[in-house]
Amino acid sequence: MDWIPIWSTKCVKCPARRADGDEPYCVYNCPHKALFMGEQAAAEMERLRQEGYRIYQLGSVENTKDGIIYADKQ
């Protein structure tokens, strides 16, 4: 990986946007379309796994968000 995103523990996943059927602000604005959430994330993880990527979850560290999944080409 060339970079690792850091999510603040203050992230609330944009509940107003999601209630309107929109993606969270970070997912919507990711310039490389590398962020996914929900069912779309599960489908993308399976696609990457089939292409030979290693899927893993890093443990949270101070001031980061739990549950972030990463993919790395083996």
PyMOL Python script that loads the backbone (N, CA, C, O; Angstrom):
from pymol import cmd

cmd.read_pdbstr("""\
ATOM      1  N   MET A   1       0.842  -1.190   0.000  1.00  0.00           N
ATOM      2  CA  MET A   1       0.000   0.000   0.000  1.00  0.00           C
ATOM      3  C   MET A   1       0.876   1.238   0.000  1.00  0.00           C
ATOM      4  O   MET A   1       1.914   1.287   0.661  1.00  0.00           O
ATOM      5  N   ASP A   2       0.449   2.212  -0.736  1.00  0.00           N
ATOM      6  CA  ASP A   2       1.187   3.463  -0.777  1.00  0.00           C
ATOM      7  C   ASP A   2       0.737   4.428   0.306  1.00  0.00           C
ATOM      8  O   ASP A   2       1.470   5.351   0.661  1.00  0.00           O
ATOM      9  N   TRP A   3      -0.461   4.223   0.832  1.00  0.00           N
ATOM     10  CA  TRP A   3      -0.988   5.123   1.850  1.00  0.00           C
ATOM     11  C   TRP A   3      -2.002   4.361   2.686  1.00  0.00           C
ATOM     12  O   TRP A   3      -2.569   3.363   2.240  1.00  0.00           O
ATOM     13  N   ILE A   4      -2.218   4.829   3.869  1.00  0.00           N
ATOM     14  CA  ILE A   4      -3.232   4.242   4.743  1.00  0.00           C
ATOM     15  C   ILE A   4      -4.130   5.370   5.223  1.00  0.00           C
ATOM     16  O   ILE A   4      -3.659   6.307   5.866  1.00  0.00           O
ATOM     17  N   PRO A   5      -5.429   5.288   4.913  1.00  0.00           N
ATOM     18  CA  PRO A   5      -6.338   6.345   5.386  1.00  0.00           C
ATOM     19  C   PRO A   5      -6.524   6.254   6.895  1.00  0.00           C
ATOM     20  O   PRO A   5      -6.541   5.161   7.461  1.00  0.00           O
ATOM     21  N   ILE A   6      -6.659   7.383   7.528  1.00  0.00           N
ATOM     22  CA  ILE A   6      -6.891   7.443   8.975  1.00  0.00           C
ATOM     23  C   ILE A   6      -8.247   8.077   9.196  1.00  0.00           C
ATOM     24  O   ILE A   6      -8.469   9.228   8.820  1.00  0.00           O
ATOM     25  N   TRP A   7      -9.151   7.334   9.803  1.00  0.00           N
ATOM     26  CA  TRP A   7     -10.473   7.855  10.122  1.00  0.00           C
ATOM     27  C   TRP A   7     -10.501   8.259  11.572  1.00  0.00           C
ATOM     28  O   TRP A   7     -10.031   7.517  12.435  1.00  0.00           O
ATOM     29  N   SER A   8     -11.027   9.385  11.844  1.00  0.00           N
ATOM     30  CA  SER A   8     -11.152   9.874  13.213  1.00  0.00           C
ATOM     31  C   SER A   8     -12.254   9.125  13.941  1.00  0.00           C
ATOM     32  O   SER A   8     -13.222   8.683  13.322  1.00  0.00           O
ATOM     33  N   THR A   9     -12.114   8.981  15.243  1.00  0.00           N
ATOM     34  CA  THR A   9     -13.174   8.353  16.036  1.00  0.00           C
ATOM     35  C   THR A   9     -14.419   9.224  16.041  1.00  0.00           C
ATOM     36  O   THR A   9     -15.486   8.777  16.462  1.00  0.00           O
ATOM     37  N   LYS A  10     -14.297  10.455  15.579  1.00  0.00           N
ATOM     38  CA  LYS A  10     -15.441  11.365  15.510  1.00  0.00           C
ATOM     39  C   LYS A  10     -16.274  11.132  14.258  1.00  0.00           C
ATOM     40  O   LYS A  10     -17.321  11.758  14.096  1.00  0.00           O
ATOM     41  N   CYS A  11     -15.837  10.250  13.373  1.00  0.00           N
ATOM     42  CA  CYS A  11     -16.596   9.935  12.165  1.00  0.00           C
ATOM     43  C   CYS A  11     -17.947   9.354  12.557  1.00  0.00           C
ATOM     44  O   CYS A  11     -18.020   8.431  13.369  1.00  0.00           O
ATOM     45  N   VAL A  12     -19.013   9.892  11.983  1.00  0.00           N
ATOM     46  CA  VAL A  12     -20.364   9.414  12.283  1.00  0.00           C
ATOM     47  C   VAL A  12     -21.007   8.788  11.049  1.00  0.00           C
ATOM     48  O   VAL A  12     -22.192   8.456  11.068  1.00  0.00           O
ATOM     49  N   LYS A  13     -20.225   8.623   9.965  1.00  0.00           N
ATOM     50  CA  LYS A  13     -20.676   8.015   8.711  1.00  0.00           C
ATOM     51  C   LYS A  13     -21.840   8.769   8.074  1.00  0.00           C
ATOM     52  O   LYS A  13     -22.673   8.161   7.404  1.00  0.00           O
ATOM     53  N   CYS A  14     -21.907  10.062   8.271  1.00  0.00           N
ATOM     54  CA  CYS A  14     -22.857  10.955   7.598  1.00  0.00           C
ATOM     55  C   CYS A  14     -24.305  10.441   7.628  1.00  0.00           C
ATOM     56  O   CYS A  14     -24.859  10.136   6.572  1.00  0.00           O
ATOM     57  N   PRO A  15     -24.926  10.339   8.802  1.00  0.00           N
ATOM     58  CA  PRO A  15     -26.283   9.773   8.883  1.00  0.00           C
ATOM     59  C   PRO A  15     -27.320  10.528   8.050  1.00  0.00           C
ATOM     60  O   PRO A  15     -28.228   9.897   7.507  1.00  0.00           O
ATOM     61  N   ALA A  16     -27.221  11.837   7.930  1.00  0.00           N
ATOM     62  CA  ALA A  16     -28.195  12.591   7.139  1.00  0.00           C
ATOM     63  C   ALA A  16     -28.074  12.235   5.661  1.00  0.00           C
ATOM     64  O   ALA A  16     -29.086  12.071   4.980  1.00  0.00           O
ATOM     65  N   ARG A  17     -26.854  12.114   5.163  1.00  0.00           N
ATOM     66  CA  ARG A  17     -26.642  11.729   3.759  1.00  0.00           C
ATOM     67  C   ARG A  17     -27.151  10.324   3.520  1.00  0.00           C
ATOM     68  O   ARG A  17     -27.803  10.067   2.508  1.00  0.00           O
ATOM     69  N   ARG A  18     -26.864   9.407   4.434  1.00  0.00           N
ATOM     70  CA  ARG A  18     -27.280   8.012   4.259  1.00  0.00           C
ATOM     71  C   ARG A  18     -28.795   7.876   4.344  1.00  0.00           C
ATOM     72  O   ARG A  18     -29.379   7.050   3.643  1.00  0.00           O
ATOM     73  N   ALA A  19     -29.441   8.680   5.196  1.00  0.00           N
ATOM     74  CA  ALA A  19     -30.907   8.653   5.300  1.00  0.00           C
ATOM     75  C   ALA A  19     -31.547   9.086   3.984  1.00  0.00           C
ATOM     76  O   ALA A  19     -32.641   8.635   3.645  1.00  0.00           O
ATOM     77  N   ASP A  20     -30.869   9.957   3.247  1.00  0.00           N
ATOM     78  CA  ASP A  20     -31.361  10.412   1.942  1.00  0.00           C
ATOM     79  C   ASP A  20     -30.978   9.455   0.816  1.00  0.00           C
ATOM     80  O   ASP A  20     -31.294   9.705  -0.347  1.00  0.00           O
ATOM     81  N   GLY A  21     -30.289   8.348   1.162  1.00  0.00           N
ATOM     82  CA  GLY A  21     -29.884   7.370   0.156  1.00  0.00           C
ATOM     83  C   GLY A  21     -28.550   7.670  -0.496  1.00  0.00           C
ATOM     84  O   GLY A  21     -28.180   7.027  -1.478  1.00  0.00           O
ATOM     85  N   ASP A  22     -27.816   8.650   0.044  1.00  0.00           N
ATOM     86  CA  ASP A  22     -26.508   9.007  -0.501  1.00  0.00           C
ATOM     87  C   ASP A  22     -25.402   8.293   0.263  1.00  0.00           C
ATOM     88  O   ASP A  22     -25.611   7.809   1.375  1.00  0.00           O
ATOM     89  N   GLU A  23     -24.222   8.233  -0.348  1.00  0.00           N
ATOM     90  CA  GLU A  23     -23.051   7.662   0.306  1.00  0.00           C
ATOM     91  C   GLU A  23     -22.493   8.658   1.316  1.00  0.00           C
ATOM     92  O   GLU A  23     -22.740   9.858   1.193  1.00  0.00           O
ATOM     93  N   PRO A  24     -21.736   8.179   2.322  1.00  0.00           N
ATOM     94  CA  PRO A  24     -21.030   9.107   3.200  1.00  0.00           C
ATOM     95  C   PRO A  24     -20.130  10.025   2.372  1.00  0.00           C
ATOM     96  O   PRO A  24     -19.690   9.651   1.284  1.00  0.00           O
ATOM     97  N   TYR A  25     -19.866  11.188   2.870  1.00  0.00           N
ATOM     98  CA  TYR A  25     -19.101  12.208   2.146  1.00  0.00           C
ATOM     99  C   TYR A  25     -17.747  11.686   1.675  1.00  0.00           C
ATOM    100  O   TYR A  25     -17.342  11.960   0.546  1.00  0.00           O
ATOM    101  N   CYS A  26     -17.039  10.934   2.528  1.00  0.00           N
ATOM    102  CA  CYS A  26     -15.704  10.453   2.147  1.00  0.00           C
ATOM    103  C   CYS A  26     -15.779   9.449   0.999  1.00  0.00           C
ATOM    104  O   CYS A  26     -14.934   9.476   0.104  1.00  0.00           O
ATOM    105  N   VAL A  27     -16.776   8.564   1.010  1.00  0.00           N
ATOM    106  CA  VAL A  27     -16.934   7.577  -0.053  1.00  0.00           C
ATOM    107  C   VAL A  27     -17.294   8.282  -1.365  1.00  0.00           C
ATOM    108  O   VAL A  27     -16.734   7.972  -2.416  1.00  0.00           O
ATOM    109  N   TYR A  28     -18.218   9.217  -1.295  1.00  0.00           N
ATOM    110  CA  TYR A  28     -18.670   9.953  -2.470  1.00  0.00           C
ATOM    111  C   TYR A  28     -17.532  10.745  -3.116  1.00  0.00           C
ATOM    112  O   TYR A  28     -17.455  10.828  -4.341  1.00  0.00           O
ATOM    113  N   ASN A  29     -16.656  11.321  -2.307  1.00  0.00           N
ATOM    114  CA  ASN A  29     -15.614  12.209  -2.814  1.00  0.00           C
ATOM    115  C   ASN A  29     -14.247  11.564  -2.998  1.00  0.00           C
ATOM    116  O   ASN A  29     -13.297  12.254  -3.367  1.00  0.00           O
ATOM    117  N   CYS A  30     -14.119  10.279  -2.756  1.00  0.00           N
ATOM    118  CA  CYS A  30     -12.811   9.628  -2.920  1.00  0.00           C
ATOM    119  C   CYS A  30     -12.375   9.749  -4.381  1.00  0.00           C
ATOM    120  O   CYS A  30     -13.069   9.248  -5.266  1.00  0.00           O
ATOM    121  N   PRO A  31     -11.242  10.405  -4.654  1.00  0.00           N
ATOM    122  CA  PRO A  31     -10.844  10.654  -6.045  1.00  0.00           C
ATOM    123  C   PRO A  31     -10.534   9.384  -6.829  1.00  0.00           C
ATOM    124  O   PRO A  31     -10.618   9.391  -8.057  1.00  0.00           O
ATOM    125  N   HIS A  32     -10.180   8.305  -6.156  1.00  0.00           N
ATOM    126  CA  HIS A  32      -9.843   7.067  -6.847  1.00  0.00           C
ATOM    127  C   HIS A  32     -10.931   6.007  -6.701  1.00  0.00           C
ATOM    128  O   HIS A  32     -10.756   4.863  -7.120  1.00  0.00           O
ATOM    129  N   LYS A  33     -12.051   6.398  -6.106  1.00  0.00           N
ATOM    130  CA  LYS A  33     -13.177   5.470  -5.891  1.00  0.00           C
ATOM    131  C   LYS A  33     -12.699   4.199  -5.179  1.00  0.00           C
ATOM    132  O   LYS A  33     -13.067   3.087  -5.558  1.00  0.00           O
ATOM    133  N   ALA A  34     -11.881   4.381  -4.152  1.00  0.00           N
ATOM    134  CA  ALA A  34     -11.301   3.259  -3.413  1.00  0.00           C
ATOM    135  C   ALA A  34     -12.019   2.981  -2.101  1.00  0.00           C
ATOM    136  O   ALA A  34     -11.676   2.022  -1.410  1.00  0.00           O
ATOM    137  N   LEU A  35     -13.001   3.791  -1.742  1.00  0.00           N
ATOM    138  CA  LEU A  35     -13.733   3.590  -0.491  1.00  0.00           C
ATOM    139  C   LEU A  35     -15.110   3.020  -0.792  1.00  0.00           C
ATOM    140  O   LEU A  35     -15.803   3.483  -1.698  1.00  0.00           O
ATOM    141  N   PHE A  36     -15.495   2.013  -0.022  1.00  0.00           N
ATOM    142  CA  PHE A  36     -16.796   1.370  -0.188  1.00  0.00           C
ATOM    143  C   PHE A  36     -17.425   1.199   1.181  1.00  0.00           C
ATOM    144  O   PHE A  36     -16.737   1.233   2.201  1.00  0.00           O
ATOM    145  N   MET A  37     -18.736   1.016   1.200  1.00  0.00           N
ATOM    146  CA  MET A  37     -19.444   0.841   2.457  1.00  0.00           C
ATOM    147  C   MET A  37     -20.651  -0.062   2.219  1.00  0.00           C
ATOM    148  O   MET A  37     -21.260  -0.025   1.151  1.00  0.00           O
ATOM    149  N   GLY A  38     -20.990  -0.868   3.216  1.00  0.00           N
ATOM    150  CA  GLY A  38     -22.184  -1.698   3.155  1.00  0.00           C
ATOM    151  C   GLY A  38     -22.075  -2.847   2.160  1.00  0.00           C
ATOM    152  O   GLY A  38     -21.012  -3.450   2.012  1.00  0.00           O
ATOM    153  N   GLU A  39     -23.192  -3.149   1.473  1.00  0.00           N
ATOM    154  CA  GLU A  39     -23.229  -4.267   0.524  1.00  0.00           C
ATOM    155  C   GLU A  39     -22.230  -4.082  -0.608  1.00  0.00           C
ATOM    156  O   GLU A  39     -21.657  -5.051  -1.107  1.00  0.00           O
ATOM    157  N   GLN A  40     -22.030  -2.852  -1.003  1.00  0.00           N
ATOM    158  CA  GLN A  40     -21.061  -2.569  -2.069  1.00  0.00           C
ATOM    159  C   GLN A  40     -19.657  -2.981  -1.620  1.00  0.00           C
ATOM    160  O   GLN A  40     -18.872  -3.483  -2.425  1.00  0.00           O
ATOM    161  N   ALA A  41     -19.339  -2.771  -0.343  1.00  0.00           N
ATOM    162  CA  ALA A  41     -18.025  -3.150   0.182  1.00  0.00           C
ATOM    163  C   ALA A  41     -17.853  -4.665   0.167  1.00  0.00           C
ATOM    164  O   ALA A  41     -16.786  -5.164  -0.190  1.00  0.00           O
ATOM    165  N   ALA A  42     -18.896  -5.401   0.553  1.00  0.00           N
ATOM    166  CA  ALA A  42     -18.819  -6.863   0.563  1.00  0.00           C
ATOM    167  C   ALA A  42     -18.586  -7.403  -0.848  1.00  0.00           C
ATOM    168  O   ALA A  42     -17.780  -8.314  -1.038  1.00  0.00           O
ATOM    169  N   ALA A  43     -19.282  -6.850  -1.828  1.00  0.00           N
ATOM    170  CA  ALA A  43     -19.115  -7.288  -3.213  1.00  0.00           C
ATOM    171  C   ALA A  43     -17.711  -6.954  -3.720  1.00  0.00           C
ATOM    172  O   ALA A  43     -17.096  -7.757  -4.422  1.00  0.00           O
ATOM    173  N   GLU A  44     -17.212  -5.786  -3.370  1.00  0.00           N
ATOM    174  CA  GLU A  44     -15.876  -5.382  -3.814  1.00  0.00           C
ATOM    175  C   GLU A  44     -14.806  -6.257  -3.163  1.00  0.00           C
ATOM    176  O   GLU A  44     -13.834  -6.624  -3.824  1.00  0.00           O
ATOM    177  N   MET A  45     -14.960  -6.599  -1.885  1.00  0.00           N
ATOM    178  CA  MET A  45     -13.994  -7.477  -1.215  1.00  0.00           C
ATOM    179  C   MET A  45     -13.949  -8.840  -1.889  1.00  0.00           C
ATOM    180  O   MET A  45     -12.867  -9.389  -2.097  1.00  0.00           O
ATOM    181  N   GLU A  46     -15.102  -9.393  -2.233  1.00  0.00           N
ATOM    182  CA  GLU A  46     -15.138 -10.700  -2.896  1.00  0.00           C
ATOM    183  C   GLU A  46     -14.483 -10.621  -4.272  1.00  0.00           C
ATOM    184  O   GLU A  46     -13.745 -11.528  -4.658  1.00  0.00           O
ATOM    185  N   ARG A  47     -14.744  -9.550  -5.010  1.00  0.00           N
ATOM    186  CA  ARG A  47     -14.118  -9.376  -6.328  1.00  0.00           C
ATOM    187  C   ARG A  47     -12.595  -9.318  -6.205  1.00  0.00           C
ATOM    188  O   ARG A  47     -11.880  -9.963  -6.972  1.00  0.00           O
ATOM    189  N   LEU A  48     -12.107  -8.548  -5.245  1.00  0.00           N
ATOM    190  CA  LEU A  48     -10.662  -8.423  -5.048  1.00  0.00           C
ATOM    191  C   LEU A  48     -10.046  -9.743  -4.592  1.00  0.00           C
ATOM    192  O   LEU A  48      -8.961 -10.114  -5.040  1.00  0.00           O
ATOM    193  N   ARG A  49     -10.738 -10.445  -3.706  1.00  0.00           N
ATOM    194  CA  ARG A  49     -10.251 -11.745  -3.230  1.00  0.00           C
ATOM    195  C   ARG A  49     -10.082 -12.705  -4.416  1.00  0.00           C
ATOM    196  O   ARG A  49      -9.092 -13.433  -4.490  1.00  0.00           O
ATOM    197  N   GLN A  50     -11.036 -12.705  -5.328  1.00  0.00           N
ATOM    198  CA  GLN A  50     -10.969 -13.577  -6.494  1.00  0.00           C
ATOM    199  C   GLN A  50      -9.836 -13.177  -7.441  1.00  0.00           C
ATOM    200  O   GLN A  50      -9.338 -14.011  -8.198  1.00  0.00           O
ATOM    201  N   GLU A  51      -9.432 -11.924  -7.405  1.00  0.00           N
ATOM    202  CA  GLU A  51      -8.323 -11.451  -8.242  1.00  0.00           C
ATOM    203  C   GLU A  51      -6.969 -11.649  -7.564  1.00  0.00           C
ATOM    204  O   GLU A  51      -5.942 -11.244  -8.107  1.00  0.00           O
ATOM    205  N   GLY A  52      -6.958 -12.268  -6.383  1.00  0.00           N
ATOM    206  CA  GLY A  52      -5.691 -12.573  -5.729  1.00  0.00           C
ATOM    207  C   GLY A  52      -5.245 -11.570  -4.685  1.00  0.00           C
ATOM    208  O   GLY A  52      -4.108 -11.639  -4.218  1.00  0.00           O
ATOM    209  N   TYR A  53      -6.104 -10.646  -4.309  1.00  0.00           N
ATOM    210  CA  TYR A  53      -5.752  -9.681  -3.264  1.00  0.00           C
ATOM    211  C   TYR A  53      -5.906 -10.317  -1.892  1.00  0.00           C
ATOM    212  O   TYR A  53      -6.766 -11.172  -1.686  1.00  0.00           O
ATOM    213  N   ARG A  54      -5.077  -9.899  -0.970  1.00  0.00           N
ATOM    214  CA  ARG A  54      -5.200 -10.304   0.420  1.00  0.00           C
ATOM    215  C   ARG A  54      -6.075  -9.261   1.105  1.00  0.00           C
ATOM    216  O   ARG A  54      -5.800  -8.064   1.020  1.00  0.00           O
ATOM    217  N   ILE A  55      -7.120  -9.707   1.779  1.00  0.00           N
ATOM    218  CA  ILE A  55      -8.047  -8.817   2.479  1.00  0.00           C
ATOM    219  C   ILE A  55      -7.736  -8.911   3.961  1.00  0.00           C
ATOM    220  O   ILE A  55      -7.663 -10.013   4.504  1.00  0.00           O
ATOM    221  N   TYR A  56      -7.554  -7.792   4.619  1.00  0.00           N
ATOM    222  CA  TYR A  56      -7.251  -7.820   6.044  1.00  0.00           C
ATOM    223  C   TYR A  56      -7.817  -6.594   6.739  1.00  0.00           C
ATOM    224  O   TYR A  56      -8.153  -5.592   6.108  1.00  0.00           O
ATOM    225  N   GLN A  57      -7.910  -6.702   8.040  1.00  0.00           N
ATOM    226  CA  GLN A  57      -8.411  -5.600   8.856  1.00  0.00           C
ATOM    227  C   GLN A  57      -7.336  -5.252   9.873  1.00  0.00           C
ATOM    228  O   GLN A  57      -6.891  -6.105  10.641  1.00  0.00           O
ATOM    229  N   LEU A  58      -6.933  -4.018   9.870  1.00  0.00           N
ATOM    230  CA  LEU A  58      -5.956  -3.557  10.851  1.00  0.00           C
ATOM    231  C   LEU A  58      -6.657  -3.233  12.157  1.00  0.00           C
ATOM    232  O   LEU A  58      -7.787  -2.745  12.165  1.00  0.00           O
ATOM    233  N   GLY A  59      -5.987  -3.504  13.241  1.00  0.00           N
ATOM    234  CA  GLY A  59      -6.533  -3.123  14.529  1.00  0.00           C
ATOM    235  C   GLY A  59      -6.561  -1.607  14.644  1.00  0.00           C
ATOM    236  O   GLY A  59      -5.752  -0.915  14.026  1.00  0.00           O
ATOM    237  N   SER A  60      -7.485  -1.100  15.428  1.00  0.00           N
ATOM    238  CA  SER A  60      -7.565   0.354  15.569  1.00  0.00           C
ATOM    239  C   SER A  60      -6.425   0.849  16.447  1.00  0.00           C
ATOM    240  O   SER A  60      -5.971   0.151  17.354  1.00  0.00           O
ATOM    241  N   VAL A  61      -5.986   2.030  16.169  1.00  0.00           N
ATOM    242  CA  VAL A  61      -5.002   2.704  17.000  1.00  0.00           C
ATOM    243  C   VAL A  61      -5.651   3.994  17.490  1.00  0.00           C
ATOM    244  O   VAL A  61      -6.761   4.334  17.081  1.00  0.00           O
ATOM    245  N   GLU A  62      -4.973   4.689  18.341  1.00  0.00           N
ATOM    246  CA  GLU A  62      -5.551   5.890  18.927  1.00  0.00           C
ATOM    247  C   GLU A  62      -6.083   6.841  17.851  1.00  0.00           C
ATOM    248  O   GLU A  62      -5.382   7.146  16.886  1.00  0.00           O
ATOM    249  N   ASN A  63      -7.305   7.300  18.019  1.00  0.00           N
ATOM    250  CA  ASN A  63      -7.980   8.254  17.134  1.00  0.00           C
ATOM    251  C   ASN A  63      -8.267   7.722  15.735  1.00  0.00           C
ATOM    252  O   ASN A  63      -8.349   8.507  14.790  1.00  0.00           O
ATOM    253  N   THR A  64      -8.421   6.411  15.579  1.00  0.00           N
ATOM    254  CA  THR A  64      -8.837   5.871  14.289  1.00  0.00           C
ATOM    255  C   THR A  64     -10.116   5.078  14.456  1.00  0.00           C
ATOM    256  O   THR A  64     -10.551   4.810  15.576  1.00  0.00           O
ATOM    257  N   LYS A  65     -10.705   4.712  13.361  1.00  0.00           N
ATOM    258  CA  LYS A  65     -11.986   4.026  13.337  1.00  0.00           C
ATOM    259  C   LYS A  65     -11.789   2.512  13.302  1.00  0.00           C
ATOM    260  O   LYS A  65     -10.879   2.030  12.626  1.00  0.00           O
ATOM    261  N   ASP A  66     -12.618   1.756  14.012  1.00  0.00           N
ATOM    262  CA  ASP A  66     -12.606   0.296  13.939  1.00  0.00           C
ATOM    263  C   ASP A  66     -13.300  -0.162  12.657  1.00  0.00           C
ATOM    264  O   ASP A  66     -14.073   0.590  12.063  1.00  0.00           O
ATOM    265  N   GLY A  67     -13.027  -1.381  12.235  1.00  0.00           N
ATOM    266  CA  GLY A  67     -13.760  -1.987  11.132  1.00  0.00           C
ATOM    267  C   GLY A  67     -13.325  -1.572   9.748  1.00  0.00           C
ATOM    268  O   GLY A  67     -14.087  -1.748   8.798  1.00  0.00           O
ATOM    269  N   ILE A  68     -12.128  -1.027   9.591  1.00  0.00           N
ATOM    270  CA  ILE A  68     -11.640  -0.629   8.272  1.00  0.00           C
ATOM    271  C   ILE A  68     -10.938  -1.831   7.639  1.00  0.00           C
ATOM    272  O   ILE A  68     -10.057  -2.437   8.250  1.00  0.00           O
ATOM    273  N   ILE A  69     -11.331  -2.166   6.424  1.00  0.00           N
ATOM    274  CA  ILE A  69     -10.784  -3.326   5.712  1.00  0.00           C
ATOM    275  C   ILE A  69      -9.869  -2.825   4.597  1.00  0.00           C
ATOM    276  O   ILE A  69     -10.186  -1.849   3.915  1.00  0.00           O
ATOM    277  N   TYR A  70      -8.738  -3.497   4.419  1.00  0.00           N
ATOM    278  CA  TYR A  70      -7.773  -3.138   3.398  1.00  0.00           C
ATOM    279  C   TYR A  70      -7.551  -4.311   2.452  1.00  0.00           C
ATOM    280  O   TYR A  70      -7.774  -5.462   2.827  1.00  0.00           O
ATOM    281  N   ALA A  71      -7.122  -4.032   1.251  1.00  0.00           N
ATOM    282  CA  ALA A  71      -6.785  -5.064   0.280  1.00  0.00           C
ATOM    283  C   ALA A  71      -5.375  -4.786  -0.225  1.00  0.00           C
ATOM    284  O   ALA A  71      -5.021  -3.639  -0.499  1.00  0.00           O
ATOM    285  N   ASP A  72      -4.581  -5.827  -0.346  1.00  0.00           N
ATOM    286  CA  ASP A  72      -3.207  -5.688  -0.809  1.00  0.00           C
ATOM    287  C   ASP A  72      -2.909  -6.820  -1.785  1.00  0.00           C
ATOM    288  O   ASP A  72      -3.208  -7.979  -1.495  1.00  0.00           O
ATOM    289  N   LYS A  73      -2.331  -6.504  -2.927  1.00  0.00           N
ATOM    290  CA  LYS A  73      -2.000  -7.519  -3.935  1.00  0.00           C
ATOM    291  C   LYS A  73      -0.876  -8.367  -3.392  1.00  0.00           C
ATOM    292  O   LYS A  73       0.152  -7.842  -2.963  1.00  0.00           O
ATOM    293  N   GLN A  74      -1.060  -9.679  -3.406  1.00  0.00           N
ATOM    294  CA  GLN A  74      -0.054 -10.603  -2.868  1.00  0.00           C
ATOM    295  C   GLN A  74       1.069 -10.808  -3.828  1.00  0.00           C
ATOM    296  O   GLN A  74       2.002 -11.556  -3.537  1.00  0.00           O
TER     297      GLN A  74
END
""", "prot")
cmd.dss("prot")
cmd.show_as("cartoon", "prot")
cmd.util.cbc("prot")
cmd.orient("prot")
